Amino acid sequence: MRQLATVVSLLPDGRALLTVERRSACSGDCHRCSGCGAATETIRFAARNLIGAEPGAEVWVETESRPVLLSAALVYVLPLVLFLTVYLLAAALGGRPLLPSAAAFAVGLVPAFWLDRRLRRRPPVFRIVSYR
């Protein structure tokens, strides 16, 4: 995964403090759709400064794509697949499918919570790889 960021300051351990402006999925034209008005969010994080970037520089930051894709699968796909599987199975057996499928959905969220706790203990490693 690659992202554009701005160097805020240098940290003593060879890393740099960066900011990224994360945009929402909307177009940012809030006046057109009467949206929430919160189209951007600024995120701060530390990254290995492999190129010796100085404060104020715009840089490309990379991290492994695998944890991001795994997170998306655990948060979105697994609960939905469990919900649909149990719903269809219960409906085919002639039972009431809503309660068991809701329970399966909740069980499907457990790995997402586990991954969240794991990532808080060992966050992904970000690396500054080049200037913009």
Phi and psi in degrees as GROMACS dihedral restraints (atoms count N, CA, C in turn):
[ dihedral_restraints ]
;  ai    aj    ak    al  type     phi  dphi    fc
    3     4     5     6     1  -125.7    20    10
    4     5     6     7     1   139.9    20    10
    6     7     8     9     1  -148.3    20    10
    7     8     9    10     1   147.4    20    10
    9    10    11    12     1   -88.7    20    10
   10    11    12    13     1   133.1    20    10
   12    13    14    15     1  -141.3    20    10
   13    14    15    16     1   167.4    20    10
   15    16    17    18     1  -118.3    20    10
   16    17    18    19     1   133.0    20    10
   18    19    20    21     1   -76.6    20    10
   19    20    21    22     1   125.5    20    10
   21    22    23    24     1   -94.3    20    10
   22    23    24    25     1   -49.3    20    10
   24    25    26    27     1  -156.9    20    10
   25    26    27    28     1   165.6    20    10
   27    28    29    30     1   -98.8    20    10
   28    29    30    31     1   139.3    20    10
   30    31    32    33     1  -100.6    20    10
   31    32    33    34     1   154.2    20    10
   33    34    35    36     1   -67.1    20    10
   34    35    36    37     1   -17.3    20    10
   36    37    38    39     1   -93.7    20    10
   37    38    39    40     1    18.1    20    10
   39    40    41    42     1    87.2    20    10
   40    41    42    43     1     8.7    20    10
   42    43    44    45     1  -106.5    20    10
   43    44    45    46     1   170.1    20    10
   45    46    47    48     1  -127.3    20    10
   46    47    48    49     1   146.4    20    10
   48    49    50    51     1   -89.0    20    10
   49    50    51    52     1   126.9    20    10
   51    52    53    54     1  -120.8    20    10
   52    53    54    55     1   158.3    20    10
   54    55    56    57     1  -124.5    20    10
   55    56    57    58     1   143.9    20    10
   57    58    59    60     1  -130.2    20    10
   58    59    60    61     1   134.6    20    10
   60    61    62    63     1   -93.1    20    10
   61    62    63    64     1   105.9    20    10
   63    64    65    66     1   -89.2    20    10
   64    65    66    67     1   123.7    20    10
   66    67    68    69     1   -95.2    20    10
   67    68    69    70     1   150.2    20    10
   69    70    71    72     1   -78.9    20    10
   70    71    72    73     1   174.5    20    10
   72    73    74    75     1   -71.9    20    10
   73    74    75    76     1   -17.2    20    10
   75    76    77    78     1   -76.6    20    10
   76    77    78    79     1   169.2    20    10
   78    79    80    81     1   -78.6    20    10
   79    80    81    82     1   -13.0    20    10
   81    82    83    84     1    89.4    20    10
   82    83    84    85     1    -2.3    20    10
   84    85    86    87     1   -89.8    20    10
   85    86    87    88     1    72.1    20    10
   87    88    89    90     1   -65.6    20    10
   88    89    90    91     1   -28.5    20    10
   90    91    92    93     1   -68.4    20    10
   91    92    93    94     1   -21.7    20    10
   93    94    95    96     1   -80.1    20    10
   94    95    96    97     1   -35.1    20    10
   96    97    98    99     1  -117.8    20    10
   97    98    99   100     1     5.8    20    10
   99   100   101   102     1    56.0    20    10
  100   101   102   103     1    44.5    20    10
  102   103   104   105     1   -74.9    20    10
  103   104   105   106     1  -169.9    20    10
  105   106   107   108     1   -76.6    20    10
  106   107   108   109     1   -21.4    20    10
  108   109   110   111     1    87.2    20    10
  109   110   111   112     1    -4.3    20    10
  111   112   113   114     1  -102.9    20    10
  112   113   114   115     1    67.3    20    10
  114   115   116   117     1   -79.9    20    10
  115   116   117   118     1   -17.0    20    10
  117   118   119   120     1  -132.9    20    10
  118   119   120   121     1   158.1    20    10
  120   121   122   123     1  -144.4    20    10
  121   122   123   124     1   134.6    20    10
  123   124   125   126     1   -96.0    20    10
  124   125   126   127     1   127.5    20    10
  126   127   128   129     1  -116.3    20    10
  127   128   129   130     1   136.9    20    10
  129   130   131   132     1  -113.8    20    10
  130   131   132   133     1   138.6    20    10
  132   133   134   135     1  -159.1    20    10
  133   134   135   136     1   164.6    20    10
  135   136   137   138     1  -103.1    20    10
  136   137   138   139     1   146.3    20    10
  138   139   140   141     1  -141.2    20    10
  139   140   141   142     1   152.1    20    10
  141   142   143   144     1   -64.8    20    10
  142   143   144   145     1   130.1    20    10
  144   145   146   147     1   -96.3    20    10
  145   146   147   148     1    79.4    20    10
  147   148   149   150     1   -72.6    20    10
  148   149   150   151     1   -20.2    20    10
  150   151   152   153     1  -110.3    20    10
  151   152   153   154     1     1.6    20    10
  153   154   155   156     1    71.4    20    10
  154   155   156   157     1    37.4    20    10
  156   157   158   159     1   -66.8    20    10
  157   158   159   160     1   144.3    20    10
  159   160   161   162     1  -100.7    20    10
  160   161   162   163     1   160.8    20    10
  162   163   164   165     1   -56.0    20    10
  163   164   165   166     1   138.7    20    10
  165   166   167   168     1    96.1    20    10
  166   167   168   169     1   -15.7    20    10
  168   169   170   171     1   -75.3    20    10
  169   170   171   172     1   143.1    20    10
  171   172   173   174     1   -93.8    20    10
  172   173   174   175     1   126.3    20    10
  174   175   176   177     1  -133.1    20    10
  175   176   177   178     1   160.1    20    10
  177   178   179   180     1   -94.3    20    10
  178   179   180   181     1   131.2    20    10
  180   181   182   183     1  -117.0    20    10
  181   182   183   184     1   136.8    20    10
  183   184   185   186     1  -122.8    20    10
  184   185   186   187     1   151.9    20    10
  186   187   188   189     1  -147.4    20    10
  187   188   189   190     1   165.2    20    10
  189   190   191   192     1   -65.0    20    10
  190   191   192   193     1   141.2    20    10
  192   193   194   195     1   -79.7    20    10
  193   194   195   196     1   -24.2    20    10
  195   196   197   198     1   -57.3    20    10
  196   197   198   199     1   -48.7    20    10
  198   199   200   201     1   -62.5    20    10
  199   200   201   202     1   -34.1    20    10
  201   202   203   204     1   -67.8    20    10
  202   203   204   205     1   -45.1    20    10
  204   205   206   207     1   -67.5    20    10
  205   206   207   208     1   -39.0    20    10
  207   208   209   210     1   -63.2    20    10
  208   209   210   211     1   -42.5    20    10
  210   211   212   213     1   -61.0    20    10
  211   212   213   214     1   -45.7    20    10
  213   214   215   216     1   -61.9    20    10
  214   215   216   217     1   -41.2    20    10
  216   217   218   219     1   -64.9    20    10
  217   218   219   220     1   -43.4    20    10
  219   220   221   222     1   -69.1    20    10
  220   221   222   223     1   -35.5    20    10
  222   223   224   225     1   -81.3    20    10
  223   224   225   226     1   -40.3    20    10
  225   226   227   228     1  -103.1    20    10
  226   227   228   229     1   -47.6    20    10
  228   229   230   231     1   -78.9    20    10
  229   230   231   232     1   -51.1    20    10
  231   232   233   234     1   -57.3    20    10
  232   233   234   235     1   -50.8    20    10
  234   235   236   237     1   -60.9    20    10
  235   236   237   238     1   -38.6    20    10
  237   238   239   240     1   -66.8    20    10
  238   239   240   241     1   -43.3    20    10
  240   241   242   243     1   -63.1    20    10
  241   242   243   244     1   -44.2    20    10
  243   244   245   246     1   -62.7    20    10
  244   245   246   247     1   -42.9    20    10
  246   247   248   249     1   -58.7    20    10
  247   248   249   250     1   -51.8    20    10
  249   250   251   252     1   -65.1    20    10
  250   251   252   253     1   -40.2    20    10
  252   253   254   255     1   -62.3    20    10
  253   254   255   256     1   -49.9    20    10
  255   256   257   258     1   -67.3    20    10
  256   257   258   259     1   -38.1    20    10
  258   259   260   261     1   -61.2    20    10
  259   260   261   262     1   -50.0    20    10
  261   262   263   264     1   -65.8    20    10
  262   263   264   265     1   -38.5    20    10
  264   265   266   267     1   -65.1    20    10
  265   266   267   268     1   -46.3    20    10
  267   268   269   270     1   -65.9    20    10
  268   269   270   271     1   -38.5    20    10
  270   271   272   273     1   -66.4    20    10
  271   272   273   274     1   -37.8    20    10
  273   274   275   276     1   -68.2    20    10
  274   275   276   277     1   -31.8    20    10
  276   277   278   279     1   -83.8    20    10
  277   278   279   280     1    -2.3    20    10
  279   280   281   282     1    86.0    20    10
  280   281   282   283     1    11.1    20    10
  282   283   284   285     1   -91.5    20    10
  283   284   285   286     1  -174.3    20    10
  285   286   287   288     1   -89.3    20    10
  286   287   288   289     1   112.5    20    10
  288   289   290   291     1   -83.3    20    10
  289   290   291   292     1   -16.7    20    10
  291   292   293   294     1   -67.8    20    10
  292   293   294   295     1   -49.0    20    10
  294   295   296   297     1   -64.7    20    10
  295   296   297   298     1   -48.5    20    10
  297   298   299   300     1   -63.9    20    10
  298   299   300   301     1   -35.5    20    10
  300   301   302   303     1   -71.1    20    10
  301   302   303   304     1   -34.7    20    10
  303   304   305   306     1   -65.3    20    10
  304   305   306   307     1   -39.7    20    10
  306   307   308   309     1   -64.7    20    10
  307   308   309   310     1   -39.5    20    10
  309   310   311   312     1   -64.4    20    10
  310   311   312   313     1   -38.9    20    10
  312   313   314   315     1   -60.3    20    10
  313   314   315   316     1   -45.0    20    10
  315   316   317   318     1   -63.1    20    10
  316   317   318   319     1   -41.2    20    10
  318   319   320   321     1   -63.6    20    10
  319   320   321   322     1   -34.8    20    10
  321   322   323   324     1   -66.2    20    10
  322   323   324   325     1   -19.6    20    10
  324   325   326   327     1   -82.5    20    10
  325   326   327   328     1   -17.7    20    10
  327   328   329   330     1   -57.4    20    10
  328   329   330   331     1   -46.8    20    10
  330   331   332   333     1   -61.4    20    10
  331   332   333   334     1   -30.6    20    10
  333   334   335   336     1   -66.3    20    10
  334   335   336   337     1   -41.4    20    10
  336   337   338   339     1   -65.8    20    10
  337   338   339   340     1   -39.3    20    10
  339   340   341   342     1   -61.9    20    10
  340   341   342   343     1   -45.5    20    10
  342   343   344   345     1   -63.8    20    10
  343   344   345   346     1   -38.8    20    10
  345   346   347   348     1   -61.0    20    10
  346   347   348   349     1   -44.1    20    10
  348   349   350   351     1   -64.9    20    10
  349   350   351   352     1   -39.1    20    10
  351   352   353   354     1   -65.5    20    10
  352   353   354   355     1   -42.1    20    10
  354   355   356   357     1   -69.9    20    10
  355   356   357   358     1   -27.1    20    10
  357   358   359   360     1   -69.8    20    10
  358   359   360   361     1   -34.0    20    10
  360   361   362   363     1   -77.5    20    10
  361   362   363   364     1   -39.7    20    10
  363   364   365   366     1  -129.3    20    10
  364   365   366   367     1    84.6    20    10
  366   367   368   369     1   -66.7    20    10
  367   368   369   370     1   158.7    20    10
  369   370   371   372     1   -63.9    20    10
  370   371   372   373     1   154.1    20    10
  372   373   374   375     1   -92.8    20    10
  373   374   375   376     1   121.5    20    10
  375   376   377   378     1  -100.6    20    10
  376   377   378   379     1   144.2    20    10
  378   379   380   381     1  -131.8    20    10
  379   380   381   382     1   131.8    20    10
  381   382   383   384     1   -81.4    20    10
  382   383   384   385     1   122.3    20    10
  384   385   386   387     1  -110.4    20    10
  385   386   387   388     1   -25.8    20    10
  387   388   389   390     1  -165.7    20    10
  388   389   390   391     1   165.0    20    10
  390   391   392   393     1   -80.5    20    10
  391   392   393   394     1   159.8    20    10
